[in-house]
Amino acid sequence: MARHIKKGDMVQIIAGDHKGATGRVLRVIPGKNRVVVQGQNLAKKHVRPSRRNPQGGRINVERPIHISNVLPLGTKSSKGSKVSYKINEDGSKQKVFKDGGKGDIVKRAK
C-alpha cells in the first residue's frame, strides 16, 4: 500500500469512531500499514507500579489506526486531501496536495 504519510505530518481520520478528528502522526508502522495519531484512538492500559510510574494504575495510550483510514491535511484547507509527487528538473521531489483540483506544492518531500 502506498504510504504518503510520514512521522510529524498532520492527518485527518476519515473512518471509524474518530472520523473527522485531526492530529499529528507520532509513529508509522510500515510492516502493518498503521499509524499512531496523537490524542486519537485512545485505550486504557493497566500499568503495574514501577520506578517510572510509582503509583501504577490505568493510563491512556494511543493505539494504531490503519493507514487507509487517514488522509494528509492540505496546507491551505483544513480538510484531508489526496497526495501525489512531482519530480523537478533537478531530480528532487515535491509533495502535491490535490485539494479540489488545485495542486498545492509542499517542498518537504524526501
CYANA upper distance limits for C-alpha pairs under 8 A (distance plus 0.5 A):
  1 MET  CA     33 ASN  CA      7.89
  3 ARG  CA     67 ILE  CA      8.12
  4 HIS  CA     72 PRO  CA      8.21
  4 HIS  CA     83 VAL  CA      7.26
  5 ILE  CA      9 ASP  CA      7.05
  5 ILE  CA     28 VAL  CA      8.46
  5 ILE  CA     72 PRO  CA      7.15
  6 LYS  CA     25 VAL  CA      7.69
  6 LYS  CA     27 ARG  CA      8.48
  6 LYS  CA     28 VAL  CA      7.24
  7 LYS  CA     24 ARG  CA      8.43
  7 LYS  CA     25 VAL  CA      5.69
  7 LYS  CA     26 LEU  CA      6.22
  7 LYS  CA     27 ARG  CA      6.03
  7 LYS  CA     28 VAL  CA      6.75
  8 GLY  CA     24 ARG  CA      6.23
  8 GLY  CA     25 VAL  CA      5.56
  8 GLY  CA     26 LEU  CA      6.73
  9 ASP  CA     24 ARG  CA      6.14
  9 ASP  CA     25 VAL  CA      6.05
  9 ASP  CA     72 PRO  CA      7.51
 10 MET  CA     22 THR  CA      7.55
 10 MET  CA     23 GLY  CA      6.12
 10 MET  CA     24 ARG  CA      4.99
 10 MET  CA     25 VAL  CA      6.86
 10 MET  CA     72 PRO  CA      6.55
 10 MET  CA     73 LEU  CA      6.19
 11 VAL  CA     22 THR  CA      6.10
 11 VAL  CA     23 GLY  CA      6.20
 11 VAL  CA     24 ARG  CA      6.75
 11 VAL  CA     25 VAL  CA      7.56
 11 VAL  CA     37 VAL  CA      8.50
 11 VAL  CA     70 VAL  CA      6.67
 11 VAL  CA     71 LEU  CA      5.91
 11 VAL  CA     72 PRO  CA      4.80
 11 VAL  CA     73 LEU  CA      5.53
 11 VAL  CA     80 GLY  CA      7.24
 12 GLN  CA     19 LYS  CA      8.41
 12 GLN  CA     20 GLY  CA      6.70
 12 GLN  CA     21 ALA  CA      6.27
 12 GLN  CA     22 THR  CA      4.87
 12 GLN  CA     23 GLY  CA      7.23
 12 GLN  CA     70 VAL  CA      6.00
 12 GLN  CA     71 LEU  CA      5.81
 12 GLN  CA     72 PRO  CA      6.78
 12 GLN  CA     73 LEU  CA      6.66
 12 GLN  CA     79 LYS  CA      7.62
 12 GLN  CA     80 GLY  CA      5.98
 13 ILE  CA     18 HIS  CA      7.01
 13 ILE  CA     19 LYS  CA      5.62
 13 ILE  CA     20 GLY  CA      5.94
 13 ILE  CA     21 ALA  CA      6.05
 13 ILE  CA     22 THR  CA      6.72
 13 ILE  CA     69 ASN  CA      6.38
 13 ILE  CA     70 VAL  CA      4.94
 13 ILE  CA     71 LEU  CA      7.04
 14 ILE  CA     18 HIS  CA      8.46
 14 ILE  CA     19 LYS  CA      5.45
 14 ILE  CA     20 GLY  CA      6.38
 14 ILE  CA     69 ASN  CA      5.86
 14 ILE  CA     70 VAL  CA      6.03
 14 ILE  CA     71 LEU  CA      7.47
 15 ALA  CA     19 LYS  CA      5.39
 15 ALA  CA     20 GLY  CA      8.35
 15 ALA  CA     69 ASN  CA      5.78
 15 ALA  CA     70 VAL  CA      8.02
 16 GLY  CA     69 ASN  CA      8.12
 17 ASP  CA     41 ASN  CA      8.50
 18 HIS  CA     40 GLN  CA      7.51
 18 HIS  CA     41 ASN  CA      7.48
 21 ALA  CA     40 GLN  CA      8.23
 23 GLY  CA     37 VAL  CA      6.26
 23 GLY  CA     38 GLN  CA      6.00
 23 GLY  CA     39 GLY  CA      7.44
 23 GLY  CA     40 GLN  CA      7.80
 24 ARG  CA     37 VAL  CA      6.14
 24 ARG  CA     38 GLN  CA      5.94
 25 VAL  CA     35 VAL  CA      7.22
 25 VAL  CA     36 VAL  CA      6.33
 25 VAL  CA     37 VAL  CA      5.08
 25 VAL  CA     38 GLN  CA      6.69
 26 LEU  CA     35 VAL  CA      8.08
 26 LEU  CA     36 VAL  CA      6.02
 26 LEU  CA     37 VAL  CA      6.24
 26 LEU  CA     38 GLN  CA      6.58
 27 ARG  CA     35 VAL  CA      6.26
 27 ARG  CA     36 VAL  CA      5.68
 27 ARG  CA     37 VAL  CA      7.97
 28 VAL  CA     33 ASN  CA      8.25
 28 VAL  CA     34 ARG  CA      6.65
 28 VAL  CA     35 VAL  CA      4.99
 28 VAL  CA     36 VAL  CA      6.98
 29 ILE  CA     33 ASN  CA      6.41
 29 ILE  CA     34 ARG  CA      5.63
 29 ILE  CA     35 VAL  CA      6.37
 30 PRO  CA     34 ARG  CA      7.08
 33 ASN  CA     66 HIS  CA      6.54
 33 ASN  CA     67 ILE  CA      6.08
 34 ARG  CA     64 PRO  CA      6.22
 34 ARG  CA     65 ILE  CA      5.84
 34 ARG  CA     66 HIS  CA      4.82
 34 ARG  CA     67 ILE  CA      5.36
 35 VAL  CA     64 PRO  CA      5.74
 35 VAL  CA     65 ILE  CA      5.89
 35 VAL  CA     66 HIS  CA      6.86
 35 VAL  CA     67 ILE  CA      6.42
 36 VAL  CA     62 GLU  CA      6.97
 36 VAL  CA     63 ARG  CA      6.64
 36 VAL  CA     64 PRO  CA      5.03
 36 VAL  CA     65 ILE  CA      6.69
 37 VAL  CA     41 ASN  CA      8.14
 37 VAL  CA     62 GLU  CA      7.48
 37 VAL  CA     63 ARG  CA      8.48
 37 VAL  CA     64 PRO  CA      7.82
 37 VAL  CA     65 ILE  CA      8.10
 38 GLN  CA     62 GLU  CA      7.30
 39 GLY  CA     62 GLU  CA      7.02
 40 GLN  CA     62 GLU  CA      6.71
 40 GLN  CA     63 ARG  CA      8.28
 41 ASN  CA     62 GLU  CA      6.15
 41 ASN  CA     63 ARG  CA      6.08
 41 ASN  CA     64 PRO  CA      7.86
 41 ASN  CA     65 ILE  CA      7.92
 42 LEU  CA     60 ASN  CA      6.40
 42 LEU  CA     61 VAL  CA      5.89
 42 LEU  CA     62 GLU  CA      5.07
 42 LEU  CA     63 ARG  CA      6.52
 43 ALA  CA     60 ASN  CA      5.97
 43 ALA  CA     61 VAL  CA      6.00
 43 ALA  CA     62 GLU  CA      6.95
 43 ALA  CA     63 ARG  CA      7.22
 44 LYS  CA     58 ARG  CA      6.50
 44 LYS  CA     59 ILE  CA      6.02
 44 LYS  CA     60 ASN  CA      5.21
 44 LYS  CA     61 VAL  CA      6.90
 45 LYS  CA     58 ARG  CA      5.91
 45 LYS  CA     59 ILE  CA      5.81
 45 LYS  CA     60 ASN  CA      6.68
 45 LYS  CA     61 VAL  CA      7.21
 46 HIS  CA     56 GLY  CA      8.19
 46 HIS  CA     57 GLY  CA      6.23
 46 HIS  CA     58 ARG  CA      4.97
 46 HIS  CA     59 ILE  CA      7.03
 47 VAL  CA     56 GLY  CA      5.67
 47 VAL  CA     57 GLY  CA      5.86
 47 VAL  CA     58 ARG  CA      6.46
 47 VAL  CA     59 ILE  CA      7.69
 48 ARG  CA     53 ASN  CA      8.39
 48 ARG  CA     55 GLN  CA      8.49
 48 ARG  CA     56 GLY  CA      5.30
 48 ARG  CA     57 GLY  CA      7.14
 49 PRO  CA     53 ASN  CA      6.21
 49 PRO  CA     54 PRO  CA      5.30
 49 PRO  CA     55 GLN  CA      5.85
 49 PRO  CA     56 GLY  CA      4.49
 49 PRO  CA     57 GLY  CA      7.98
 50 SER  CA     54 PRO  CA      5.42
 50 SER  CA     55 GLN  CA      8.10
 50 SER  CA     56 GLY  CA      7.47
 65 ILE  CA     69 ASN  CA      7.47
 65 ILE  CA     70 VAL  CA      8.48
 66 HIS  CA     70 VAL  CA      8.05
 70 VAL  CA     80 GLY  CA      8.48
 71 LEU  CA     80 GLY  CA      5.47
 71 LEU  CA     81 SER  CA      6.49
 71 LEU  CA     82 LYS  CA      7.27
 72 PRO  CA     80 GLY  CA      5.79
 72 PRO  CA     81 SER  CA      6.50
 72 PRO  CA     82 LYS  CA      7.61
 72 PRO  CA     83 VAL  CA      8.07
 73 LEU  CA     77 SER  CA      7.91
 73 LEU  CA     78 SER  CA      6.79
 73 LEU  CA     79 LYS  CA      6.15
 73 LEU  CA     80 GLY  CA      4.77
 73 LEU  CA     81 SER  CA      6.55
 74 GLY  CA     78 SER  CA      6.92
 74 GLY  CA     79 LYS  CA      6.81
 74 GLY  CA     80 GLY  CA      6.48
 74 GLY  CA     81 SER  CA      6.37
 74 GLY  CA     97 PHE  CA      6.47
 74 GLY  CA     99 ASP  CA      7.38
 74 GLY  CA    104 ASP  CA      8.27
 75 THR  CA     97 PHE  CA      8.44
 75 THR  CA    104 ASP  CA      7.92
 76 LYS  CA    104 ASP  CA      8.31
 77 SER  CA     99 ASP  CA      8.11
 81 SER  CA     97 PHE  CA      6.72
 81 SER  CA     98 LYS  CA      6.43
 81 SER  CA     99 ASP  CA      6.23
 82 LYS  CA     97 PHE  CA      6.47
 82 LYS  CA     98 LYS  CA      5.94
 82 LYS  CA     99 ASP  CA      7.93
 83 VAL  CA     95 LYS  CA      7.28
 83 VAL  CA     96 VAL  CA      6.16
 83 VAL  CA     97 PHE  CA      5.24
 83 VAL  CA     98 LYS  CA      6.51
 84 SER  CA     95 LYS  CA      6.56
 84 SER  CA     96 VAL  CA      5.74
 84 SER  CA     97 PHE  CA      7.12
 84 SER  CA     98 LYS  CA      8.06
 85 TYR  CA     93 LYS  CA      6.84
 85 TYR  CA     94 GLN  CA      6.05
 85 TYR  CA     95 LYS  CA      5.19
 85 TYR  CA     96 VAL  CA      6.09
 86 LYS  CA     93 LYS  CA      6.18
 86 LYS  CA     94 GLN  CA      5.66
 86 LYS  CA     95 LYS  CA      6.95
 86 LYS  CA     96 VAL  CA      7.23
 87 ILE  CA     91 GLY  CA      6.43
 87 ILE  CA     92 SER  CA      6.28
 87 ILE  CA     93 LYS  CA      5.14
 87 ILE  CA     94 GLN  CA      6.90
 88 ASN  CA     92 SER  CA      5.96
 88 ASN  CA     93 LYS  CA      6.74
 88 ASN  CA     94 GLN  CA      7.95
 92 SER  CA    110 LYS  CA      8.27
 93 LYS  CA    107 LYS  CA      8.21
 93 LYS  CA    109 ALA  CA      6.31
 93 LYS  CA    110 LYS  CA      6.89
 94 GLN  CA    105 ILE  CA      6.93
 94 GLN  CA    106 VAL  CA      6.43
 94 GLN  CA    107 LYS  CA      5.67
 94 GLN  CA    108 ARG  CA      7.31
 94 GLN  CA    109 ALA  CA      5.66
 94 GLN  CA    110 LYS  CA      8.28
 95 LYS  CA    105 ILE  CA      6.28
 95 LYS  CA    106 VAL  CA      5.66
 95 LYS  CA    107 LYS  CA      7.03
 95 LYS  CA    108 ARG  CA      7.53
 95 LYS  CA    109 ALA  CA      5.85
 96 VAL  CA    103 GLY  CA      6.13
 96 VAL  CA    104 ASP  CA      5.85
 96 VAL  CA    105 ILE  CA      5.03
 96 VAL  CA    106 VAL  CA      6.75
 97 PHE  CA    102 LYS  CA      8.16
 97 PHE  CA    103 GLY  CA      6.05
 97 PHE  CA    104 ASP  CA      5.57
 97 PHE  CA    105 ILE  CA      7.05
 97 PHE  CA    106 VAL  CA      8.44
 98 LYS  CA    102 LYS  CA      6.27
 98 LYS  CA    103 GLY  CA      5.74
 98 LYS  CA    104 ASP  CA      7.36
 99 ASP  CA    103 GLY  CA      7.27
 99 ASP  CA    104 ASP  CA      7.89
